[in-house]
């Protein structure tokens, strides 16, 4: 199983917005970066990811699940842009701020640290396990 991190500006679409969508989830639309789109093309149903509040908050706040495979983005006029659907699984009991992530030597190579502008990024199994511990959730969630 692969792991991911999805970034969203909370004033545009926050963790609470995804939670409100319930079990059907929400299309992770509006991504207009080839690398982020290609990451979504690799995703499989049931894979987990972190929901990260960018610009405001700068922290991982929840765990999500891929609930629909990559498909055309309904907000795009161009068929090059695709997205997956996500559903909220669990909030982190202890949100993990970017400052704590950057302070962890074991996370120095994480995409969030090396390429912070990428909105959909992979998370290694080791990074996943450490961040789950930091956030207070089981890594096998």
N, C-alpha and C positions, 0 to 999 in steps of 0.2 A: 504494500500500500504506500502510495506517495502522500506527502503532506504539503500544505500550501499556506500562504498568507494573502489575505485580501484586504486592500486598503480602501477606506472610504472617508470622506470628509463628513463629520457628524452633522454639520448643518445642512448637508445635501441628502445624506442617507446614513442614519446612525444604527447602532446595534438594536436599539428599541424598535426601529422601523422594521428590521428583519424579523425580530421576535414577533411583531404584530402580524406578519404575513402567515404565521403558523406553519403547519406541516407541509403545505403546498410550496412554501418557499418563495423566492423572488429571482427573477432574471438578473444576473450580474452584468447589466448592460452599460453602455457608454464608454467602454474601454477602447481607446484608439491608439494602441501601441502594439506593434507586431509581436514583440517578445512576450508581452502579457497575453495577447490573444493565443499565441502558440503554446504558452503554458496551459491555457484553458483547453486547448485541443488535446492535450495529453491526459486530461483528468478522466477518472473512472467513477462510476456511481459508488457512493458510499465513502469516498475519500474525504478526509478531514482537513480542515484549515482553520487558521486563526482569523478573527475579524479584528482589524486594526483601525483605530480612529486616527486619521492623519490630520495635519494642520492644527486641529484643536484636540487637546488631550494627549496625542502622541503616545498611545498605549494600546496593547492588546487587551481586548475587553471580553472576547467570547470565542467559542468553538462552533464552527459551522460544518455542514456536510454537503457534498455535491449531490443534488437530488435530480438533476437532468443533465444529460451529456451536452457537449458543445452543439450549438445550433445558431442559425442567423440571429443577430442582434436586432430586436424589434425597433430600436431607436435609430438604426443606421439605414441610409439610402443605398449603401454600397455593400454588396454581398461578401466583401472581404472581411467584414467585421462580424465576429461570432462571439458567443458567450455561453456560460453554463448557468444553471439555476442552483441557488444555495438555500439551505434552511438552517435556522439557528438551532443548535443543540443544547448549549449550556453557557451561561455567563461565567467568567472567571471570578472566583471568590476574591482573588487579589489581582486586579488589573496589573499588567506588567508594562511599566513605562519604558520608553526608548532609552532613557538615561541608564536604567538598570540593565537593559540588554547590552548597551555599549560598554558597560562596566564589567561584563562577564568575558574573560579571555576565551572561553570555549565558544563564544558566539561572534568572535571577531571576523570570521569569514562568512557570516550569515548575509544573505542577499539584502536584508533590511539595513544592514550596516554598510555594506559595500556599494549597493545600488538603491539608495533610499527612494528614488523617484518611481521605480517600477511598481505598478499598482497591483499586479498579480504575480506572485513569486513563489518559487519552491522553498521548502523547509526540509532540511535533512532529518532523518529519524533521530539522530542525536540531539539536534537543536529542538525538535518537537518534544522529546522527553524532558529536557532541561527546562524549557519554557512552560510545559505543563506543571512541573514541580514548582516553579517560581509562581505560577498562577493559582496553584492549589487544586488542580484537577488531575485525575488519573491519566497517564499517557496513553492508555488503551481505550479511552473514551470513544 
